[in-house]
Amino acid sequence: MLDVALLGTGGMMPLPGRFLTSMLCRVHGRMLLVDCGEGTQVTLKLLGWGYKQIDAIAITHFHADHISGLPGMLLAIGNSGREEPLRMFGPAGLAQVVKGLRVIAPELPFEIHFTEWGNPGADNADFMQDVVLNALPLNHRTPCYGYSLTLNRHGRFDVERAKKNNIPMAVWSPLQKRPDKPIVHEGITYTSDMVLGSPRKGLMVGYCTDTRPVPDLPAFMYGADLLICEGMYGEPDKQEKAAAHMHMSFQEAAEIAKKAQVKELWLTHFSPAVPEPHRFLSSATDIFPNTLVGRDRMAKVLEFEDVE
């Protein structure tokens, strides 16, 4: 099971009733926050999921409406009693940018460990057990990344396989509970592939904002259970403006969702000049019917297809 919440849906500046675009994912009781514009800690407080279990923060790019709320968020996390290290992901230069922002939040009760995309081999990271965060370079006025969060799912326990491999019953349960951890029993090492069947379909959430469409996006988001994607402009006559400002329209987001064959699309990152984005929803649903206009603190529980 994976919980997803869209903390805000605005672009450029927060408005009354509309915070800046940000996503929160919760799995195994731990959380990943993507982007943190001005006031994000306020809308998170309204959501009620708490701060202490935020284990990681991923930043798409270094424009103010996506990162200027970070000092307040870090202080809120610290005041919640967190002492475990916090992980941060983002474009090259992330550590230096955060260092500058922390001039007004110098004392925190936890360390921050940084992963900067663009370095050799840094295009994905294990967020926690069975959870992988992937990053894709996008096309904006500054280095920007789209994200996918995947919750992998191991195969079912196979009694016949366990017996065939002469696996002691004493290690059956540990291998099921921690498939990533080999078990040593009476001097012999056992691994989960000795007792589990083929991996089952997991869950995936995609997040993409502040970019022009790039060729790799549909493949990167392919088959996602939920795609959260910017639709800066909904009006059909604003296509040229979207291109000029390196953003996407409702129609372009819907085209990506259609090509990627995702299950559901949530539009977000609306221009301040679009106070009623639902008025233009049909421009997206005509292309990809299962499209919703995002709302602040809109949430969904994603469940595995064959929950027993």
VOMITI-706787 format. One record per residue (C-alpha): residue number from 1; x, y, z; residue in three letters. Coordinates in Angstrom, 3 decimals. Layout:
<atoms>
NUM / X / Y / Z / ALA
...
</atoms>
This chain:
<atoms>
1 / 0.000 / 0.000 / 0.000 / MET
2 / 1.205 / 3.506 / -0.858 / LEU
3 / -0.422 / 6.786 / 0.221 / ASP
4 / -0.108 / 9.861 / -2.000 / VAL
5 / -1.101 / 13.447 / -1.240 / ALA
6 / -0.829 / 16.544 / -3.404 / LEU
7 / 0.035 / 19.236 / -0.843 / LEU
8 / -0.334 / 22.153 / -3.226 / GLY
9 / -1.208 / 22.806 / -6.863 / THR
10 / 0.001 / 26.342 / -7.610 / GLY
11 / 2.871 / 27.593 / -9.712 / GLY
12 / 4.968 / 30.764 / -9.332 / MET
13 / 3.361 / 32.052 / -6.130 / MET
14 / 1.022 / 30.807 / -3.392 / PRO
15 / -2.525 / 32.130 / -3.579 / LEU
16 / -5.366 / 32.217 / -1.048 / PRO
17 / -6.650 / 28.647 / -1.086 / GLY
18 / -3.830 / 27.343 / -3.264 / ARG
19 / -0.389 / 26.418 / -1.956 / PHE
20 / 2.603 / 25.768 / -4.180 / LEU
21 / 2.966 / 22.425 / -5.930 / THR
22 / 4.333 / 19.634 / -3.745 / SER
23 / 3.746 / 15.896 / -3.338 / MET
24 / 3.978 / 13.652 / -0.291 / LEU
25 / 4.242 / 9.842 / -0.483 / CYS
26 / 3.915 / 7.563 / 2.539 / ARG
27 / 4.929 / 3.900 / 2.585 / VAL
28 / 5.724 / 1.605 / 5.525 / HIS
29 / 4.928 / 4.570 / 7.770 / GLY
30 / 7.789 / 6.655 / 6.322 / ARG
31 / 7.458 / 9.615 / 3.969 / MET
32 / 9.063 / 11.240 / 0.937 / LEU
33 / 8.365 / 14.905 / 0.185 / LEU
34 / 8.869 / 16.192 / -3.357 / VAL
35 / 9.418 / 19.953 / -3.637 / ASP
36 / 8.986 / 22.465 / -0.853 / CYS
37 / 7.872 / 25.939 / -1.875 / GLY
38 / 6.819 / 28.755 / 0.404 / GLU
39 / 4.301 / 27.600 / 3.016 / GLY
40 / 4.516 / 23.876 / 2.320 / THR
41 / 4.812 / 23.108 / 6.032 / GLN
42 / 1.454 / 24.867 / 6.548 / VAL
43 / -0.487 / 22.726 / 4.074 / THR
44 / 1.248 / 19.622 / 5.468 / LEU
45 / 0.005 / 20.628 / 8.918 / LYS
46 / -3.519 / 20.890 / 7.513 / LEU
47 / -3.168 / 17.452 / 5.935 / LEU
48 / -2.284 / 16.009 / 9.336 / GLY
49 / 0.316 / 13.413 / 8.327 / TRP
50 / 2.970 / 14.890 / 10.621 / GLY
51 / 6.600 / 15.848 / 10.056 / TYR
52 / 8.771 / 13.416 / 12.012 / LYS
53 / 8.417 / 10.513 / 9.555 / GLN
54 / 9.695 / 12.531 / 6.573 / ILE
55 / 12.811 / 10.513 / 5.758 / ASP
56 / 13.658 / 12.196 / 2.459 / ALA
57 / 13.046 / 15.365 / 0.462 / ILE
58 / 13.481 / 15.433 / -3.327 / ALA
59 / 13.778 / 18.760 / -5.131 / ILE
60 / 12.975 / 19.051 / -8.838 / THR
61 / 14.884 / 22.297 / -9.423 / HIS
62 / 16.089 / 25.465 / -7.751 / PHE
63 / 13.329 / 27.950 / -8.560 / HIS
64 / 11.886 / 29.632 / -5.486 / ALA
65 / 8.373 / 28.224 / -5.805 / ASP
66 / 9.857 / 24.729 / -5.436 / HIS
67 / 12.427 / 25.193 / -2.677 / ILE
68 / 11.983 / 28.472 / -0.756 / SER
69 / 9.899 / 26.769 / 1.954 / GLY
70 / 12.731 / 24.433 / 2.878 / LEU
71 / 14.105 / 26.318 / 5.944 / PRO
72 / 10.682 / 26.340 / 7.591 / GLY
73 / 10.087 / 22.697 / 6.716 / MET
74 / 13.441 / 21.612 / 8.152 / LEU
75 / 12.701 / 23.497 / 11.357 / LEU
76 / 9.242 / 21.902 / 11.577 / ALA
77 / 10.787 / 18.445 / 11.134 / ILE
78 / 13.382 / 19.238 / 13.804 / GLY
79 / 10.746 / 20.524 / 16.212 / ASN
80 / 8.807 / 17.277 / 15.738 / SER
81 / 11.580 / 15.449 / 17.585 / GLY
82 / 13.379 / 13.870 / 14.651 / ARG
83 / 17.028 / 13.003 / 15.252 / GLU
84 / 17.638 / 10.429 / 12.492 / GLU
85 / 19.492 / 11.663 / 9.388 / PRO
86 / 17.371 / 13.132 / 6.586 / LEU
87 / 18.143 / 12.377 / 2.940 / ARG
88 / 17.878 / 15.009 / 0.229 / MET
89 / 17.886 / 14.501 / -3.537 / PHE
90 / 18.162 / 17.107 / -6.269 / GLY
91 / 20.196 / 18.625 / -9.101 / PRO
92 / 23.932 / 19.212 / -8.880 / ALA
93 / 24.630 / 22.007 / -6.398 / GLY
94 / 21.903 / 20.896 / -3.986 / LEU
95 / 24.180 / 20.833 / -0.939 / ALA
96 / 25.394 / 24.374 / -1.638 / GLN
97 / 21.860 / 25.698 / -2.193 / VAL
98 / 20.617 / 24.125 / 1.040 / VAL
99 / 23.635 / 25.505 / 2.891 / LYS
100 / 22.638 / 28.999 / 1.761 / GLY
101 / 18.999 / 28.534 / 2.771 / LEU
102 / 20.057 / 27.243 / 6.171 / ARG
103 / 21.600 / 30.566 / 7.128 / VAL
104 / 18.195 / 31.197 / 8.735 / ILE
105 / 17.887 / 27.622 / 10.054 / ALA
106 / 21.425 / 26.822 / 11.239 / PRO
107 / 20.635 / 24.446 / 14.117 / GLU
108 / 18.930 / 21.159 / 13.393 / LEU
109 / 18.885 / 17.997 / 15.547 / PRO
110 / 19.577 / 15.765 / 12.546 / PHE
111 / 22.152 / 15.424 / 9.774 / GLU
112 / 21.309 / 15.862 / 6.086 / ILE
113 / 22.775 / 13.423 / 3.554 / HIS
114 / 22.769 / 14.638 / -0.058 / PHE
115 / 22.451 / 12.850 / -3.391 / THR
116 / 22.977 / 15.133 / -6.386 / GLU
117 / 21.677 / 13.912 / -9.741 / TRP
118 / 23.938 / 14.326 / -12.707 / GLY
119 / 26.909 / 12.721 / -10.980 / ASN
120 / 28.145 / 9.413 / -12.464 / PRO
121 / 25.746 / 6.621 / -11.540 / GLY
122 / 23.368 / 8.908 / -9.661 / ALA
123 / 20.051 / 8.443 / -11.432 / ASP
124 / 18.249 / 6.347 / -8.826 / ASN
125 / 18.385 / 5.657 / -5.116 / ALA
126 / 17.002 / 3.124 / -2.661 / ASP
127 / 14.702 / 5.217 / -0.516 / PHE
128 / 13.931 / 2.364 / 1.885 / MET
129 / 13.314 / -1.377 / 1.791 / GLN
130 / 11.672 / -2.280 / -1.537 / ASP
131 / 11.246 / 1.403 / -2.484 / VAL
132 / 13.273 / 3.009 / -5.301 / VAL
133 / 13.364 / 6.673 / -6.330 / LEU
134 / 14.297 / 7.300 / -9.968 / ASN
135 / 15.158 / 10.645 / -11.567 / ALA
136 / 14.904 / 11.824 / -15.182 / LEU
137 / 16.427 / 15.054 / -16.578 / PRO
138 / 13.736 / 17.378 / -17.951 / LEU
139 / 13.768 / 20.494 / -20.137 / ASN
140 / 13.360 / 23.733 / -18.199 / HIS
141 / 15.233 / 27.012 / -17.869 / ARG
142 / 17.423 / 25.469 / -15.170 / THR
143 / 18.400 / 21.845 / -14.482 / PRO
144 / 15.209 / 20.042 / -13.483 / CYS
145 / 14.257 / 16.427 / -12.769 / TYR
146 / 11.116 / 14.348 / -12.889 / GLY
147 / 10.664 / 11.550 / -10.358 / TYR
148 / 9.151 / 8.115 / -10.123 / SER
149 / 8.719 / 6.313 / -6.821 / LEU
150 / 8.365 / 2.546 / -7.142 / THR
151 / 7.267 / 0.161 / -4.417 / LEU
152 / 8.533 / -3.248 / -5.478 / ASN
153 / 6.706 / -6.399 / -4.458 / ARG
154 / 8.285 / -9.769 / -3.870 / HIS
155 / 6.743 / -13.044 / -4.910 / GLY
156 / 4.514 / -15.208 / -2.757 / ARG
157 / 5.995 / -17.735 / -0.388 / PHE
158 / 6.380 / -21.057 / -2.228 / ASP
159 / 6.197 / -24.019 / 0.154 / VAL
160 / 7.194 / -26.503 / -2.527 / GLU
161 / 10.246 / -24.446 / -3.488 / ARG
162 / 11.281 / -24.164 / 0.158 / ALA
163 / 10.988 / -27.918 / 0.626 / LYS
164 / 12.776 / -28.661 / -2.642 / LYS
165 / 15.671 / -26.443 / -1.548 / ASN
166 / 15.727 / -28.079 / 1.902 / ASN
167 / 15.191 / -24.758 / 3.649 / ILE
168 / 14.767 / -25.136 / 7.430 / PRO
169 / 11.377 / -23.937 / 8.657 / MET
170 / 13.189 / -21.741 / 11.173 / ALA
171 / 14.216 / -19.326 / 8.399 / VAL
172 / 10.974 / -19.338 / 6.384 / TRP
173 / 9.440 / -16.399 / 8.238 / SER
174 / 12.608 / -14.215 / 8.348 / PRO
175 / 13.125 / -14.667 / 4.599 / LEU
176 / 9.525 / -13.595 / 3.939 / GLN
177 / 9.676 / -10.542 / 6.207 / LYS
178 / 13.072 / -9.309 / 4.979 / ARG
179 / 13.571 / -10.654 / 1.449 / PRO
180 / 16.525 / -8.300 / 0.944 / ASP
181 / 18.450 / -9.769 / 3.879 / LYS
182 / 20.180 / -13.179 / 3.655 / PRO
183 / 19.754 / -15.354 / 6.744 / ILE
184 / 22.586 / -17.394 / 8.249 / VAL
185 / 21.369 / -20.500 / 10.074 / HIS
186 / 23.700 / -23.133 / 11.502 / GLU
187 / 26.525 / -21.867 / 9.332 / GLY
188 / 24.555 / -21.896 / 6.066 / ILE
189 / 23.381 / -18.751 / 4.218 / THR
190 / 19.832 / -18.713 / 2.846 / TYR
191 / 18.323 / -16.129 / 0.473 / THR
192 / 14.723 / -15.195 / -0.348 / SER
193 / 14.860 / -16.571 / -3.896 / ASP
194 / 15.016 / -20.031 / -2.312 / MET
195 / 11.516 / -19.666 / -0.868 / VAL
196 / 9.712 / -16.970 / -2.871 / LEU
197 / 8.072 / -17.113 / -6.290 / GLY
198 / 8.497 / -14.581 / -9.098 / SER
199 / 8.179 / -10.871 / -8.197 / PRO
200 / 4.654 / -9.468 / -8.451 / ARG
201 / 3.550 / -6.130 / -9.890 / LYS
202 / 4.339 / -3.305 / -7.522 / GLY
203 / 3.131 / 0.302 / -7.360 / LEU
204 / 4.506 / 3.412 / -9.041 / MET
205 / 3.854 / 7.143 / -8.721 / VAL
206 / 5.262 / 9.640 / -11.217 / GLY
207 / 5.849 / 13.354 / -10.601 / TYR
208 / 6.709 / 15.783 / -13.375 / CYS
209 / 6.623 / 19.559 / -13.303 / THR
210 / 8.287 / 22.611 / -14.874 / ASP
211 / 9.330 / 21.224 / -18.225 / THR
212 / 8.572 / 20.956 / -21.892 / ARG
213 / 7.653 / 17.447 / -23.034 / PRO
214 / 10.809 / 15.359 / -23.453 / VAL
215 / 11.001 / 12.153 / -25.524 / PRO
216 / 11.949 / 9.937 / -22.581 / ASP
217 / 9.037 / 10.942 / -20.345 / LEU
218 / 6.424 / 8.386 / -21.503 / PRO
219 / 8.856 / 5.494 / -21.065 / ALA
220 / 10.014 / 6.816 / -17.692 / PHE
221 / 6.436 / 7.008 / -16.383 / MET
222 / 5.207 / 3.934 / -18.257 / TYR
223 / 2.453 / 2.027 / -16.492 / GLY
224 / 2.406 / 4.302 / -13.433 / ALA
225 / -0.555 / 3.844 / -11.126 / ASP
226 / -0.675 / 7.623 / -10.763 / LEU
227 / 1.020 / 10.417 / -12.705 / LEU
228 / 1.075 / 13.883 / -11.173 / ILE
229 / 2.008 / 16.266 / -13.981 / CYS
230 / 2.057 / 19.985 / -14.499 / GLU
231 / -0.572 / 21.685 / -16.579 / GLY
232 / 0.483 / 25.308 / -16.325 / MET
233 / -2.133 / 26.438 / -18.817 / TYR
234 / -5.501 / 24.969 / -19.710 / GLY
235 / -6.676 / 27.315 / -22.434 / GLU
236 / -6.083 / 25.971 / -25.974 / PRO
237 / -4.749 / 29.351 / -27.116 / ASP
238 / -1.951 / 29.372 / -24.489 / LYS
239 / 0.166 / 26.697 / -26.157 / GLN
240 / 2.721 / 29.201 / -27.439 / GLU
241 / 2.964 / 30.800 / -24.003 / LYS
242 / 3.557 / 27.402 / -22.401 / ALA
243 / 6.387 / 26.715 / -24.841 / ALA
244 / 7.919 / 30.159 / -24.357 / ALA
245 / 8.025 / 29.748 / -20.577 / HIS
246 / 9.253 / 26.120 / -20.724 / MET
247 / 6.087 / 24.669 / -19.201 / HIS
248 / 3.316 / 22.314 / -20.346 / MET
249 / -0.356 / 22.665 / -21.129 / SER
250 / -3.206 / 20.395 / -20.063 / PHE
251 / -3.183 / 18.842 / -23.506 / GLN
252 / 0.541 / 18.051 / -23.420 / GLU
253 / 0.273 / 16.456 / -19.984 / ALA
254 / -2.611 / 14.329 / -21.228 / ALA
255 / -0.611 / 13.236 / -24.271 / GLU
256 / 2.200 / 12.050 / -22.001 / ILE
257 / -0.259 / 10.144 / -19.804 / ALA
258 / -1.776 / 8.499 / -22.868 / LYS
259 / 1.585 / 7.446 / -24.320 / LYS
260 / 2.782 / 6.227 / -20.921 / ALA
261 / -0.428 / 4.218 / -20.417 / GLN
262 / -0.722 / 5.351 / -16.812 / VAL
263 / -3.831 / 4.513 / -14.835 / LYS
264 / -4.660 / 8.033 / -13.655 / GLU
265 / -3.462 / 11.603 / -14.248 / LEU
266 / -3.616 / 14.482 / -11.775 / TRP
267 / -2.958 / 17.939 / -13.211 / LEU
268 / -1.105 / 20.452 / -11.062 / THR
269 / 1.171 / 23.547 / -11.048 / HIS
270 / -1.492 / 25.891 / -12.370 / PHE
271 / -0.644 / 29.425 / -13.408 / SER
272 / -1.903 / 32.200 / -11.086 / PRO
273 / -3.782 / 33.369 / -14.188 / ALA
274 / -5.817 / 30.126 / -14.106 / VAL
275 / -7.966 / 30.464 / -10.948 / PRO
276 / -10.512 / 27.858 / -12.117 / GLU
277 / -8.560 / 25.066 / -13.839 / PRO
278 / -11.557 / 22.720 / -13.809 / HIS
279 / -13.101 / 24.893 / -16.541 / ARG
280 / -10.501 / 23.543 / -18.975 / PHE
281 / -10.482 / 19.912 / -17.853 / LEU
282 / -12.101 / 18.705 / -21.077 / SER
283 / -9.014 / 19.752 / -23.041 / SER
284 / -7.202 / 16.972 / -21.158 / ALA
285 / -9.974 / 14.382 / -20.830 / THR
286 / -10.586 / 14.492 / -24.579 / ASP
287 / -7.090 / 12.999 / -24.872 / ILE
288 / -6.790 / 11.002 / -21.634 / PHE
289 / -10.205 / 10.433 / -20.020 / PRO
290 / -8.995 / 9.457 / -16.537 / ASN
291 / -7.677 / 12.942 / -15.754 / THR
292 / -8.451 / 14.915 / -12.615 / LEU
293 / -7.738 / 18.528 / -11.718 / VAL
294 / -5.513 / 18.491 / -8.663 / GLY
295 / -6.615 / 20.151 / -5.432 / ARG
296 / -4.606 / 21.044 / -2.354 / ASP
297 / -4.375 / 18.012 / -0.003 / ARG
298 / -6.041 / 15.726 / -2.529 / MET
299 / -5.043 / 12.207 / -1.427 / ALA
300 / -5.316 / 8.632 / -2.626 / LYS
301 / -4.410 / 5.189 / -1.294 / VAL
302 / -2.800 / 2.993 / -3.940 / LEU
303 / -3.166 / -0.731 / -3.315 / GLU
304 / -1.645 / -3.780 / -4.945 / PHE
305 / -3.824 / -5.288 / -7.639 / GLU
306 / -4.282 / -8.687 / -5.985 / ASP
307 / -4.550 / -7.889 / -2.282 / VAL
308 / -5.609 / -11.052 / -0.483 / GLU
</atoms>
